[in-house]
Structures are given as structure tokens and as C-alpha cells.
Amino acid sequence: MKILIADDSELMRIVMKGFFKKFLSTCEISETSNLSETFNLLNKQDFDFLLLDINMPSGDSDPDTVKEILAIQENVKVCMFSGNDKNTLEQDYRDAGAIGFIQKNGDMSEALKEVLANNF
């Protein structure tokens, strides 16, 4: 499985990379730290799963961002990843095509495990 983690926090990328390796027997993980890098990579390589942070310094990911990503790679599973309130935002992102929403201050390991189990 080819995974892209798009988050401006190196610590969050490291933590989530560890969870992916824990739950998936084989995976290839790429990382980006801003939206521009993310779109550049999505235009060059195909991915199965994108873990996408909402708030990044060079541009935030809104529901239209999810639609733009799916227009580039219609088969990529986009999962939102944010410290923002899941209850307030999740439905708008799901309506745009995201498959899940992982709250950064919640049980990220269990949330990722559930998203992967429900979609792969």
C-alpha cells in the first residue's frame, strides 16, 4: 500500500508513520509538509491512502481540497487529520469525499486502525 502523510508537524508524521507500520504488513510511506508539496507529489505518483492535515502554514485543506485531490487521483482514500473539532467539521469533509477524520488529540492509533479496517 502506498501512503502519503501530509502534515506540517514532523512529530505527527513520525507518530502516524509508526502506526501505519504497526497495522500494515507492507506499506510504502511518503511525506509532505505543506499543501503545495502534497499536490506536486499527487501529480507525480499514485497513492492508495492520503492522511491529510487540515491546518498547514502554506494553506489549509478545506472540503474543496479533498475534491481537487480526488479529481487528480479518483481512487485515493483521503482521511482528514486535525486538531480541529471533529464533530464540527467531519461531515463536510465526508460529503466532499473523505473516508474518515482522525482527531489529533484523540486516540489516533485506534482511529487509524478503524479507518484502515473499514476501507481496506
OpenMM code with the backbone's topology and positions (N, CA, C; nanometers):
from openmm import Vec3, app, unit

residues = "MET LYS ILE LEU ILE ALA ASP ASP SER GLU LEU MET ARG ILE VAL MET LYS GLY PHE PHE LYS LYS PHE LEU SER THR CYS GLU ILE SER GLU THR SER ASN LEU SER GLU THR PHE ASN LEU LEU ASN LYS GLN ASP PHE ASP PHE LEU LEU LEU ASP ILE ASN MET PRO SER GLY ASP SER ASP PRO ASP THR VAL LYS GLU ILE LEU ALA ILE GLN GLU ASN VAL LYS VAL CYS MET PHE SER GLY ASN ASP LYS ASN THR LEU GLU GLN ASP TYR ARG ASP ALA GLY ALA ILE GLY PHE ILE GLN LYS ASN GLY ASP MET SER GLU ALA LEU LYS GLU VAL LEU ALA ASN ASN PHE".split()
positions = [
    Vec3(0.0849, -0.1179, 0.0000),
    Vec3(0.0000, 0.0000, 0.0000),
    Vec3(0.0895, 0.1243, 0.0000),
    Vec3(0.0550, 0.2171, -0.0862),
    Vec3(0.1304, 0.3432, -0.0936),
    Vec3(0.0542, 0.4514, -0.0169),
    Vec3(0.1220, 0.5080, 0.0821),
    Vec3(0.0610, 0.6045, 0.1737),
    Vec3(0.1341, 0.7372, 0.1646),
    Vec3(0.0572, 0.8454, 0.1688),
    Vec3(0.1140, 0.9797, 0.1765),
    Vec3(0.0620, 1.0449, 0.3040),
    Vec3(0.1551, 1.0897, 0.3877),
    Vec3(0.1196, 1.1643, 0.5086),
    Vec3(0.1527, 1.3106, 0.4827),
    Vec3(0.0495, 1.3953, 0.4831),
    Vec3(0.0664, 1.5388, 0.4583),
    Vec3(0.0360, 1.6137, 0.5876),
    Vec3(0.1424, 1.6552, 0.6562),
    Vec3(0.1267, 1.7262, 0.7827),
    Vec3(0.2497, 1.8122, 0.8047),
    Vec3(0.2298, 1.9348, 0.8519),
    Vec3(0.3439, 2.0243, 0.8731),
    Vec3(0.4252, 1.9875, 0.9966),
    Vec3(0.3709, 1.9058, 1.0856),
    Vec3(0.4416, 1.8668, 1.2075),
    Vec3(0.5211, 1.7383, 1.1837),
    Vec3(0.6530, 1.7497, 1.1938),
    Vec3(0.7375, 1.6316, 1.1761),
    Vec3(0.7051, 1.5260, 1.2813),
    Vec3(0.6775, 1.5695, 1.4038),
    Vec3(0.6431, 1.4763, 1.5102),
    Vec3(0.5173, 1.3965, 1.4748),
    Vec3(0.4148, 1.4637, 1.4247),
    Vec3(0.2914, 1.3946, 1.3874),
    Vec3(0.3173, 1.2949, 1.2734),
    Vec3(0.4009, 1.3337, 1.1786),
    Vec3(0.4338, 1.2422, 1.0683),
    Vec3(0.5044, 1.1175, 1.1220),
    Vec3(0.5967, 1.1357, 1.2141),
    Vec3(0.6696, 1.0231, 1.2723),
    Vec3(0.5742, 0.9310, 1.3491),
    Vec3(0.4887, 0.9898, 1.4304),
    Vec3(0.3927, 0.9116, 1.5095),
    Vec3(0.3011, 0.8310, 1.4188),
    Vec3(0.2436, 0.8966, 1.3197),
    Vec3(0.1486, 0.8269, 1.2324),
    Vec3(0.2191, 0.7219, 1.1459),
    Vec3(0.3417, 0.7493, 1.1041),
    Vec3(0.4182, 0.6510, 1.0280),
    Vec3(0.4345, 0.5231, 1.1112),
    Vec3(0.4610, 0.5392, 1.2395),
    Vec3(0.4727, 0.4248, 1.3295),
    Vec3(0.3439, 0.3450, 1.3376),
    Vec3(0.2299, 0.4142, 1.3435),
    Vec3(0.1010, 0.3444, 1.3489),
    Vec3(0.0742, 0.2687, 1.2198),
    Vec3(0.1023, 0.3308, 1.1042),
    Vec3(0.0820, 0.2606, 0.9774),
    Vec3(0.1647, 0.1328, 0.9733),
    Vec3(0.2911, 0.1416, 1.0147),
    Vec3(0.3796, 0.0247, 1.0123),
    Vec3(0.3328, -0.0831, 1.1101),
    Vec3(0.2683, -0.0401, 1.2174),
    Vec3(0.2149, -0.1341, 1.3163),
    Vec3(0.0954, -0.2116, 1.2587),
    Vec3(0.0100, -0.1429, 1.1808),
    Vec3(-0.1145, -0.2039, 1.1346),
    Vec3(-0.1060, -0.2686, 0.9968),
    Vec3(-0.0080, -0.2320, 0.9162),
    Vec3(0.0024, -0.2848, 0.7806),
    Vec3(0.1309, -0.3650, 0.7664),
    Vec3(0.1196, -0.4851, 0.7112),
    Vec3(0.2387, -0.5690, 0.6989),
    Vec3(0.3398, -0.5090, 0.6014),
    Vec3(0.2913, -0.4527, 0.4935),
    Vec3(0.3812, -0.3849, 0.3997),
    Vec3(0.3177, -0.2531, 0.3561),
    Vec3(0.3968, -0.1494, 0.3580),
    Vec3(0.3496, -0.0201, 0.3102),
    Vec3(0.4699, 0.0655, 0.2737),
    Vec3(0.4466, 0.1524, 0.1772),
    Vec3(0.5477, 0.2486, 0.1352),
    Vec3(0.4943, 0.3856, 0.1730),
    Vec3(0.5668, 0.4576, 0.2582),
    Vec3(0.5169, 0.5834, 0.3115),
    Vec3(0.5991, 0.7010, 0.2594),
    Vec3(0.5284, 0.7988, 0.2031),
    Vec3(0.5896, 0.9251, 0.1621),
    Vec3(0.5352, 1.0343, 0.2529),
    Vec3(0.6067, 1.1447, 0.2600),
    Vec3(0.5654, 1.2541, 0.3481),
    Vec3(0.5769, 1.3879, 0.2766),
    Vec3(0.4843, 1.4768, 0.3095),
    Vec3(0.4927, 1.6162, 0.2660),
    Vec3(0.4581, 1.7036, 0.3859),
    Vec3(0.5063, 1.8290, 0.3821),
    Vec3(0.4835, 1.9166, 0.4974),
    Vec3(0.3955, 2.0374, 0.4652),
    Vec3(0.3484, 2.0467, 0.3398),
    Vec3(0.2559, 2.1550, 0.3056),
    Vec3(0.1702, 2.1140, 0.1859),
    Vec3(0.0695, 2.1928, 0.1584),
    Vec3(-0.0268, 2.1597, 0.0535),
    Vec3(0.0348, 2.1620, -0.0856),
    Vec3(0.1228, 2.2566, -0.1104),
    Vec3(0.1877, 2.2663, -0.2407),
    Vec3(0.2685, 2.1399, -0.2710),
    Vec3(0.3495, 2.0954, -0.1744),
    Vec3(0.4264, 1.9710, -0.1908),
    Vec3(0.3333, 1.8526, -0.2114),
    Vec3(0.2230, 1.8523, -0.1401),
    Vec3(0.1274, 1.7423, -0.1485),
    Vec3(0.0708, 1.7314, -0.2897),
    Vec3(0.0261, 1.8435, -0.3456),
    Vec3(-0.0279, 1.8410, -0.4818),
    Vec3(0.0797, 1.8047, -0.5837),
    Vec3(0.2016, 1.8542, -0.5642),
    Vec3(0.3114, 1.8185, -0.6557),
    Vec3(0.3321, 1.6675, -0.6580),
    Vec3(0.3338, 1.6060, -0.5414),
    Vec3(0.3562, 1.4617, -0.5333),
    Vec3(0.2374, 1.3832, -0.5881),
    Vec3(0.1158, 1.4293, -0.5593),
    Vec3(-0.0038, 1.3614, -0.6108),
    Vec3(-0.0095, 1.3649, -0.7640),
    Vec3(0.0488, 1.4671, -0.8228),
    Vec3(0.0522, 1.4759, -0.9688),
    Vec3(0.1605, 1.3871, -1.0301),
    Vec3(0.2535, 1.3377, -0.9480),
    Vec3(0.3640, 1.2552, -0.9976),
    Vec3(0.3489, 1.1077, -0.9647),
    Vec3(0.2870, 1.0775, -0.8508),
    Vec3(0.2775, 0.9388, -0.8036),
    Vec3(0.1354, 0.9057, -0.7614),
    Vec3(0.0982, 0.7804, -0.7789),
    Vec3(-0.0317, 0.7329, -0.7312),
    Vec3(-0.0185, 0.6828, -0.5883),
    Vec3(-0.1202, 0.7100, -0.5091),
    Vec3(-0.1243, 0.6646, -0.3710),
    Vec3(-0.2560, 0.5931, -0.3445),
    Vec3(-0.2520, 0.5029, -0.2462),
    Vec3(-0.3739, 0.4337, -0.2036),
    Vec3(-0.4437, 0.5090, -0.0913),
    Vec3(-0.3629, 0.5793, -0.0086),
    Vec3(-0.4163, 0.6434, 0.1116),
    Vec3(-0.3439, 0.7750, 0.1346),
    Vec3(-0.4197, 0.8784, 0.1645),
    Vec3(-0.3642, 1.0100, 0.1976),
    Vec3(-0.4174, 1.0524, 0.3333),
    Vec3(-0.3255, 1.0712, 0.4270),
    Vec3(-0.3604, 1.1273, 0.5574),
    Vec3(-0.3316, 1.2760, 0.5479),
    Vec3(-0.4366, 1.3584, 0.5506),
    Vec3(-0.4262, 1.4996, 0.5170),
    Vec3(-0.4594, 1.5904, 0.6351),
    Vec3(-0.3591, 1.6641, 0.6795),
    Vec3(-0.3780, 1.7635, 0.7850),
    Vec3(-0.4634, 1.8782, 0.7310),
    Vec3(-0.5438, 1.9372, 0.8160),
    Vec3(-0.6280, 2.0487, 0.7726),
    Vec3(-0.5520, 2.1810, 0.7765),
    Vec3(-0.4844, 2.2098, 0.8872),
    Vec3(-0.4167, 2.3387, 0.9025),
    Vec3(-0.2670, 2.3249, 0.8792),
    Vec3(-0.2207, 2.3868, 0.7707),
    Vec3(-0.0782, 2.3869, 0.7403),
    Vec3(-0.0382, 2.5296, 0.7050),
    Vec3(0.0866, 2.5671, 0.7297),
    Vec3(0.1300, 2.7059, 0.7126),
    Vec3(0.1098, 2.7633, 0.5723),
    Vec3(0.1266, 2.6825, 0.4703),
    Vec3(0.1173, 2.7374, 0.3343),
    Vec3(-0.0207, 2.7189, 0.2716),
    Vec3(-0.1197, 2.6866, 0.3534),
    Vec3(-0.2550, 2.6714, 0.3017),
    Vec3(-0.3301, 2.5623, 0.3747),
    Vec3(-0.4537, 2.5915, 0.4089),
    Vec3(-0.5363, 2.4946, 0.4787),
    Vec3(-0.6095, 2.4045, 0.3795),
    Vec3(-0.6418, 2.2845, 0.4251),
    Vec3(-0.7171, 2.1887, 0.3446),
    Vec3(-0.8644, 2.2008, 0.3816),
    Vec3(-0.9441, 2.2448, 0.2872),
    Vec3(-1.0875, 2.2537, 0.3121),
    Vec3(-1.1567, 2.1437, 0.2306),
    Vec3(-1.2891, 2.1309, 0.2401),
    Vec3(-1.3569, 2.0263, 0.1637),
    Vec3(-1.3294, 2.0343, 0.0125),
    Vec3(-1.3127, 2.1538, -0.0418),
    Vec3(-1.2807, 2.1657, -0.1843),
    Vec3(-1.1434, 2.1061, -0.2165),
    Vec3(-1.0520, 2.1099, -0.1211),
    Vec3(-0.9206, 2.0489, -0.1390),
    Vec3(-0.9356, 1.8991, -0.1602),
    Vec3(-1.0243, 1.8368, -0.0840),
    Vec3(-1.0494, 1.6931, -0.0988),
    Vec3(-1.1013, 1.6647, -0.2398),
    Vec3(-1.1935, 1.7466, -0.2870),
    Vec3(-1.2477, 1.7285, -0.4226),
    Vec3(-1.1382, 1.7449, -0.5278),
    Vec3(-1.0487, 1.8422, -0.5082),
    Vec3(-0.9381, 1.8633, -0.6025),
    Vec3(-0.8452, 1.7424, -0.6051),
    Vec3(-0.8179, 1.6866, -0.4883),
    Vec3(-0.7317, 1.5682, -0.4801),
    Vec3(-0.7965, 1.4510, -0.5513),
    Vec3(-0.9247, 1.4297, -0.5286),
    Vec3(-0.9950, 1.3186, -0.5921),
    Vec3(-1.0072, 1.3374, -0.7431),
    Vec3(-1.0023, 1.4611, -0.7890),
    Vec3(-1.0028, 1.4865, -0.9336),
    Vec3(-0.8687, 1.4444, -0.9953),
    Vec3(-0.7621, 1.4536, -0.9167),
    Vec3(-0.6293, 1.4123, -0.9633),
    Vec3(-0.6141, 1.2606, -0.9538),
    Vec3(-0.6563, 1.2046, -0.8395),
    Vec3(-0.6456, 1.0605, -0.8150),
    Vec3(-0.7780, 1.0115, -0.7581),
    Vec3(-0.8651, 0.9657, -0.8448),
    Vec3(-1.0004, 0.9306, -0.8014),
    Vec3(-1.0049, 0.8112, -0.7063),
    Vec3(-0.9022, 0.7271, -0.7055),
    Vec3(-0.9049, 0.6076, -0.6207),
    Vec3(-0.8334, 0.6234, -0.4867),
    Vec3(-0.7702, 0.7368, -0.4638),
    Vec3(-0.7000, 0.7552, -0.3369),
    Vec3(-0.8021, 0.7734, -0.2243),
    Vec3(-0.7756, 0.7076, -0.1126),
    Vec3(-0.8614, 0.7232, 0.0053),
    Vec3(-0.8045, 0.8389, 0.0877),
    Vec3(-0.8835, 0.9439, 0.1039),
    Vec3(-0.8388, 1.0626, 0.1777),
    Vec3(-0.8983, 1.0590, 0.3177),
    Vec3(-0.8108, 1.0657, 0.4165),
    Vec3(-0.8539, 1.0706, 0.5567),
    Vec3(-0.8020, 1.2001, 0.6174),
    Vec3(-0.8911, 1.2780, 0.6733),
    Vec3(-0.8521, 1.4040, 0.7349),
    Vec3(-0.7850, 1.3778, 0.8689),
    Vec3(-0.6949, 1.4686, 0.9058),
    Vec3(-0.6140, 1.4546, 1.0262),
    Vec3(-0.5994, 1.5937, 1.0850),
    Vec3(-0.6578, 1.6164, 1.2032),
    Vec3(-0.6591, 1.7539, 1.2517),
    Vec3(-0.6793, 1.7630, 1.4019),
    Vec3(-0.6306, 1.8727, 1.4569),
    Vec3(-0.6593, 1.9076, 1.5951),
    Vec3(-0.7903, 1.9842, 1.6051),
    Vec3(-0.8456, 2.0228, 1.4884),
    Vec3(-0.9740, 2.0939, 1.4868),
    Vec3(-1.0858, 1.9999, 1.5312),
    Vec3(-1.1978, 2.0565, 1.5715),
    Vec3(-1.3084, 1.9784, 1.6252),
    Vec3(-1.3711, 1.8873, 1.5200),
    Vec3(-1.3564, 1.7571, 1.5410),
    Vec3(-1.4098, 1.6562, 1.4505),
    Vec3(-1.5614, 1.6686, 1.4349),
    Vec3(-1.6312, 1.6883, 1.5451),
    Vec3(-1.7773, 1.6932, 1.5421),
    Vec3(-1.8296, 1.8076, 1.4557),
    Vec3(-1.7567, 1.9163, 1.4508),
    Vec3(-1.7981, 2.0325, 1.3723),
    Vec3(-1.7664, 2.0157, 1.2242),
    Vec3(-1.6551, 1.9517, 1.1928),
    Vec3(-1.6042, 1.9506, 1.0554),
    Vec3(-1.6213, 1.8204, 0.9783),
    Vec3(-1.6304, 1.7094, 1.0472),
    Vec3(-1.6236, 1.5793, 0.9799),
    Vec3(-1.7228, 1.5629, 0.8653),
    Vec3(-1.8472, 1.5988, 0.8849),
    Vec3(-1.9481, 1.5726, 0.7818),
    Vec3(-1.9187, 1.6482, 0.6525),
    Vec3(-1.8718, 1.7726, 0.6614),
    Vec3(-1.8396, 1.8491, 0.5404),
    Vec3(-1.7291, 1.7813, 0.4609),
    Vec3(-1.6285, 1.7266, 0.5300),
    Vec3(-1.5195, 1.6576, 0.4615),
    Vec3(-1.5659, 1.5236, 0.4043),
    Vec3(-1.6508, 1.4536, 0.4767),
    Vec3(-1.7056, 1.3272, 0.4242),
    Vec3(-1.7910, 1.3534, 0.3001),
    Vec3(-1.8704, 1.4592, 0.3053),
    Vec3(-1.9532, 1.4947, 0.1893),
    Vec3(-1.8667, 1.5250, 0.0669),
    Vec3(-1.7457, 1.5760, 0.0910),
    Vec3(-1.6539, 1.6086, -0.0183),
    Vec3(-1.5801, 1.4852, -0.0709),
    Vec3(-1.5879, 1.3736, 0.0041),
    Vec3(-1.5250, 1.2509, -0.0424),
    Vec3(-1.4234, 1.1885, 0.0515),
    Vec3(-1.3975, 1.2507, 0.1663),
    Vec3(-1.3043, 1.1919, 0.2628),
    Vec3(-1.3666, 1.0665, 0.3247),
    Vec3(-1.2819, 0.9692, 0.3568),
    Vec3(-1.3317, 0.8431, 0.4130),
    Vec3(-1.3283, 0.8416, 0.5658),
    Vec3(-1.2645, 0.9413, 0.6252),
    Vec3(-1.2542, 0.9429, 0.7700),
    Vec3(-1.1970, 1.0739, 0.8207),
    Vec3(-1.1939, 1.0852, 0.9525),
    Vec3(-1.1434, 1.2060, 1.0181),
    Vec3(-1.0800, 1.1622, 1.1491),
    Vec3(-0.9490, 1.1781, 1.1604),
    Vec3(-0.8778, 1.1407, 1.2819),
    Vec3(-0.8456, 1.2670, 1.3608),
    Vec3(-0.8934, 1.2688, 1.4838),
    Vec3(-0.8704, 1.3821, 1.5741),
    Vec3(-0.7316, 1.3675, 1.6363),
    Vec3(-0.6477, 1.4693, 1.6238),
    Vec3(-0.5101, 1.4611, 1.6735),
    Vec3(-0.5008, 1.4410, 1.8237),
    Vec3(-0.5907, 1.4944, 1.8981),
    Vec3(-0.5782, 1.4798, 2.0433),
    Vec3(-0.6572, 1.3610, 2.0966),
    Vec3(-0.7143, 1.2831, 2.0063),
    Vec3(-0.7887, 1.1644, 2.0483),
    Vec3(-0.6986, 1.0418, 2.0466),
    Vec3(-0.7578, 0.9247, 2.0428),
    Vec3(-0.6814, 0.8008, 2.0339),
    Vec3(-0.6494, 0.7776, 1.8865),
    Vec3(-0.5407, 0.8373, 1.8418),
    Vec3(-0.5056, 0.8353, 1.6991),
    Vec3(-0.4781, 0.6934, 1.6498),
    Vec3(-0.4167, 0.6117, 1.7320),
    Vec3(-0.3860, 0.4751, 1.6930),
    Vec3(-0.5141, 0.3970, 1.6646),
    Vec3(-0.6070, 0.4023, 1.7566),
    Vec3(-0.7331, 0.3297, 1.7402),
    Vec3(-0.8145, 0.3863, 1.6241),
    Vec3(-0.8140, 0.5182, 1.6087),
    Vec3(-0.8886, 0.5815, 1.4991),
    Vec3(-0.8327, 0.5383, 1.3629),
    Vec3(-0.6998, 0.5349, 1.3502),
    Vec3(-0.6393, 0.4917, 1.2242),
    Vec3(-0.6693, 0.3449, 1.1977),
    Vec3(-0.6595, 0.2631, 1.3006),
    Vec3(-0.6896, 0.1203, 1.2865),
    Vec3(-0.8317, 0.1005, 1.2331),
    Vec3(-0.9254, 0.1775, 1.2861),
    Vec3(-1.0658, 0.1678, 1.2435),
    Vec3(-1.0833, 0.2135, 1.0986),
    Vec3(-1.0211, 0.3253, 1.0624),
    Vec3(-1.0306, 0.3755, 0.9242),
    Vec3(-0.9745, 0.2714, 0.8268),
    Vec3(-0.8598, 0.2155, 0.8586),
    Vec3(-0.7989, 0.1156, 0.7701),
    Vec3(-0.8863, -0.0104, 0.7605),
    Vec3(-0.9387, -0.0564, 0.8727),
    Vec3(-1.0235, -0.1760, 0.8737),
    Vec3(-1.1505, -0.1556, 0.7917),
    Vec3(-1.2058, -0.0364, 0.7944),
    Vec3(-1.3305, -0.0094, 0.7227),
    Vec3(-1.3111, 0.0178, 0.5748),
    Vec3(-1.1875, 0.0408, 0.5297),
    Vec3(-1.1664, 0.0822, 0.3911),
    Vec3(-1.0689, -0.0049, 0.3117),
    Vec3(-1.0028, -0.0990, 0.3763),
    Vec3(-0.9072, -0.1837, 0.3032),
    Vec3(-0.9238, -0.3295, 0.3421),
] * unit.nanometer
topology = app.Topology()
chain = topology.addChain("A")
for resn in residues:
    res = topology.addResidue(resn, chain)
    for name in ("N", "CA", "C"):
        topology.addAtom(name, app.Element.getBySymbol(name[0]), res)
